[in-house]
Amino acid sequence: MPMFEERKLLLRKAAGDSSPKLKDLDAWLEAAPFPIISVFDFLWWTNFSLKWQHVELRVLNGRDTVEKEVYQTRIAHFYNSESFQLWAMQPSNHALKMPQLGVWTSYKLPLKEFIFAYTADEVYLRTKEKEGSFRHDALSARNAALTETFHVVSWGVHSLSRCQLRNRYGEQLLRFFKDVSAFDAHPEFFDEDERRERIANPIGRRTLELKCRCLLPRQLVRGRSVLDLGACLGAMGQYALFHGAASYTAVEVQPDFVRRAERYLAHWGPRARVVRDDTRKFLASCGDGSFDVVICAGVLHCFLEPLAICVEVQRVARHAVVVESIHPNGVRAGVIYDGLPIAQLYSNAPVNVSRSFASLTGVSTIVSSAALKLLFE
């Protein structure tokens, strides 16, 4: 049996001696009732000190509801008695639990001897090995947690399966997984976006996720209504609703984009709304403070009078306005100071076209970020 100290050295090498987690590990190991020397010692202390509640409650697996009275009066575990726990923690008894660390059949020998006293089955005593506790109920077990108020949280089969989680609870809980993207279950937002083929700033899973994360931080959208002007396929809505937005309204003028956005966002039900309308007309129809957050991503550079759009957006937004736009050529080239509030007549303003890998270009006015800042402040 490998010595635990060797494994501990590997942990230190991987995490560094100053790692707070290793300090917690040292304190936990020092709390053991006997020195932790072997891997068996370590695993026993892990089960006794960290896994007790899990083992105690797993008999309730497969139940949709658990009554507190049933748990307290009808479930009894032999290892819950105070005398048994004291026996298990006595250092002189620890060596009896697996007398020969290199012989698997000696594991839990005291229990096997207890059984032998009744059955006189020598084959069982000499050859019986440990069997998996979940071997018989694995297919029916589905509870992941039991709260202090005895409410069951469940989705997978002995795992936090994202697939099972999504099937049972929809998208609502996935946002609590740090490495889960809003687009994991809905790749259509980037797979079917024509901009995936463009050379500059292509749309892909990673770039779309990062763009949404930058423009719509989770804390900005959570619990708020979001208006997306020039929404295209509604990817911003997928991201915002995934991270807890109360509602999302997409405004898009191209009918094909509207139809596809409605289809892609249908799983959000009434929380997602797609409107086919011109941006200026839609804003004019809105009352003051109609939405908490208004986002204009790649929209302002499509208008000859973007400042008029900005004025309307500020009127409609109750909490925040988010703008992503193109800077004037001189600013982008570095020949004009980016702190100057300027506007430029632009003859190559690109507009995304549905079902086309090319963009339509036209004349518009683009303003510097300093000009936008001056206007919004």
C-alpha positions, -999 to 999 in steps of 0.1 A, spaced: 0 0 0 16 34 -10 23 57 19 0 87 21 30 110 27 41 103 -8 8 114 -22 8 145 0 42 155 -14 27 153 -49 -2 175 -38 23 201 -25 43 200 -56 12 206 -78 -4 233 -57 26 249 -40 34 249 -3 16 282 3 -17 270 -11 -46 278 14 -62 245 4 -32 226 16 -33 245 49 -69 234 53 -58 198 44 -31 199 71 -56 211 98 -81 185 88 -55 157 89 -43 168 123 -79 165 136 -78 127 130 -79 105 161 -47 87 149 -18 96 126 -26 95 89 2 73 74 -13 51 47 -38 57 20 -62 35 39 -59 58 69 -66 88 46 -97 72 30 -111 60 63 -108 95 78 -123 110 46 -154 87 48 -158 92 86 -154 130 87 -166 142 53 -189 116 38 -210 106 68 -241 126 59 -240 114 23 -239 78 33 -266 83 59 -290 99 35 -285 79 4 -310 53 15 -336 80 6 -324 80 -30 -352 77 -55 -378 95 -35 -394 126 -48 -404 137 -13 -389 130 21 -409 135 53 -389 146 84 -408 123 107 -401 93 85 -364 101 85 -363 106 123 -384 76 134 -382 49 107 -346 50 95 -319 35 118 -282 30 108 -260 7 130 -231 31 126 -250 60 140 -248 47 176 -225 66 199 -207 34 211 -199 24 175 -185 58 166 -163 58 197 -151 23 189 -142 34 153 -123 64 166 -102 45 191 -66 43 178 -61 8 191 -91 -4 171 -81 12 138 -56 -15 129 -84 -41 132 -105 -26 104 -80 -39 77 -53 -59 94 -34 -66 62 -33 -35 41 -21 -55 11 -49 -80 13 -83 -67 1 -102 -96 17 -91 -84 52 -111 -51 48 -139 -48 74 -127 -80 91 -145 -73 124 -178 -72 106 -170 -104 87 -161 -121 119 -194 -110 135 -213 -125 105 -191 -157 107 -202 -162 144 -237 -167 131 -232 -184 97 -200 -204 103 -193 -197 66 -155 -199 63 -155 -192 25 -173 -159 32 -149 -151 60 -117 -158 39 -127 -146 4 -155 -120 7 -145 -87 -8 -160 -52 -5 -188 -46 -30 -201 -13 -42 -229 1 -21 -248 14 -51 -248 -18 -70 -285 -26 -66 -301 9 -65 -280 28 -90 -307 29 -117 -334 43 -95 -313 68 -75 -316 103 -87 -314 126 -57 -285 151 -57 -292 168 -24 -316 170 6 -321 204 21 -324 212 58 -361 216 52 -362 181 36 -368 193 1 -353 171 -26 -330 184 -53 -324 158 -80 -314 154 -116 -287 129 -125 -278 93 -115 -251 97 -89 -237 127 -109 -243 163 -116 -252 155 -152 -257 187 -171 -279 169 -196 -302 155 -168 -301 189 -150 -313 206 -182 -340 180 -189 -355 183 -154 -350 220 -146 -345 237 -180 -319 264 -184 -325 281 -150 -298 263 -129 -271 260 -155 -259 295 -150 -245 285 -116 -219 264 -133 -190 287 -140 -177 268 -171 -211 264 -187 -218 287 -217 -252 301 -225 -248 286 -260 -238 250 -250 -273 237 -256 -281 261 -284 -252 261 -309 -276 275 -336 -268 310 -324 -233 307 -338 -235 276 -362 -262 293 -383 -249 329 -380 -236 340 -415 -210 361 -397 -191 329 -388 -174 330 -422 -162 366 -422 -125 372 -418 -126 401 -394 -144 395 -361 -160 361 -370 -188 347 -349 -180 314 -331 -189 299 -298 -160 314 -279 -161 348 -296 -199 351 -291 -197 341 -255 -169 366 -248 -187 394 -267 -219 389 -247 -200 386 -214 -183 419 -222 -214 438 -232 -239 423 -208 -223 414 -175 -244 390 -155 -250 415 -127 -262 440 -152 -290 419 -167 -301 397 -137 -337 404 -128 -340 432 -154 -358 438 -187 -335 440 -217 -342 457 -251 -319 447 -280 -319 470 -310 -308 454 -343 -309 420 -326 -302 397 -357 -306 362 -344 -312 372 -307 -280 358 -293 -278 386 -267 -312 375 -255 -301 339 -251 -272 351 -230 -292 376 -210 -321 352 -202 -296 324 -194 -281 347 -168 -313 357 -151 -328 386 -171 -365 390 -163 -374 396 -200 -359 402 -234 -372 421 -264 -355 419 -297 -361 446 -324 -350 436 -359 -361 449 -393 -351 420 -415 -380 394 -417 -357 363 -420 -337 373 -389 -370 378 -371 -383 344 -380 -351 327 -370 -348 346 -337 -384 337 -328 -375 300 -334 -342 301 -316 -356 318 -285 -389 299 -283 -377 278 -254 -378 309 -232 -416 312 -237 -431 346 -229 -399 360 -214 -386 364 -250 -403 387 -275 -391 394 -311 -405 425 -329 -401 432 -366 -398 470 -367 -375 499 -376 -353 510 -346 -365 546 -348 -402 537 -351 -400 513 -322 -382 537 -299 -407 564 -307 -435 540 -296 -419 534 -262 -427 553 -231 -400 568 -209 -381 541 -189 -398 513 -207 -368 489 -203 -341 485 -176 -313 479 -201 -310 489 -237 -282 475 -259 -272 488 -293 -246 464 -306 -234 472 -341 -264 495 -347 -254 531 -344 -231 531 -374 -260 522 -396 -277 556 -392 -270 591 -406 -281 606 -373 -268 582 -346 -270 610 -319 -308 612 -323 -309 574 -317 -288 579 -286 -312 606 -272 -342 582 -277 -323 553 -262 -315 573 -230 -352 582 -227 -363 546 -230 -336 531 -207 -343 531 -170 -310 517 -157 -283 514 -184 -274 518 -221 -248 495 -237 -232 506 -270 -209 487 -293 -200 506 -325 -174 515 -350 -149 542 -343 -140 569 -369 -112 559 -393 -87 584 -379 -92 571 -344 -88 535 -354 -56 543 -373 -42 561 -343 -38 595 -361 -66 612 -342 -66 614 -305 -93 591 -292 -103 616 -266 -117 640 -291 -156 641 -295 -159 638 -333 -183 625 -359 -174 613 -394 -194 607 -425 -187 571 -434 -192 556 -468 -185 520 -460 -208 513 -431 -214 475 -430 -249 460 -424 -254 423 -418 -276 407 -444 -296 376 -437 -286 344 -456 -255 361 -470 -219 358 -461 -213 394 -474 -223 427 -458 -243 455 -474 -224 488 -472 -238 523 -473 -234 559 -460 -237 567 -423 -223 587 -396 -199 572 -370 -189 589 -338 -160 585 -314 -164 570 -280 -155 604 -265 -185 619 -283 -208 591 -270 -195 596 -235 -201 634 -237 -237 627 -249 -246 601 -223 -231 620 -194 
